[in-house]
């Protein structure tokens, strides 16, 4: 098993070296400084995931005291889960999740 995994990694690494990156199309992305308008005193913890819903709202899943935060497309804060005490962050730190449709939720057990 380890040999097969190592072989796949080597093949993948070799293909990266053979890629002509000048021919890869540039993504139309740009940094928008201070886009997220968090309430005063809030900040993100380690961000595990970001998702955009059908209404172009942006959902940020992070390991801070407010683990799920919703913004509109311009970065205006809409809502968040209630504050989670740091003692209850075990599931977030371990990265255990459960899927339900298109949504991924952390699970505690």
Phi, psi and omega in degrees: 000315180296319180296319180295317178296316179298318179298317178298319179296318179295318178296317179297314180298320179295322180292328177295319180292332182274353182284132175272096187293344178288341180265355179280127182296143178284140177280141182279055182249149175214153178283131174248101184299135178058035180299311184285120181261081181285151174301154181306131177088353179268155170208167177277146166273198174301126182270119182271331185196154174226136180225154176241129181268183184295340178264013182065020172282146181253126180251127180248122179256115185223171183260026177270187182294338175245090192292337178230121182233135180249135176234156170278178187295339179269001178095003179288129179298130177253307180192171179206160171295156177300159181298134179253122178301145183301333179294342181261013184272011182303314181296324180292317182293327183278346177076016179284131182224164175227135181263142175219100185067231181272354187261141175245123181247145173289148176236152187258356183221000000 
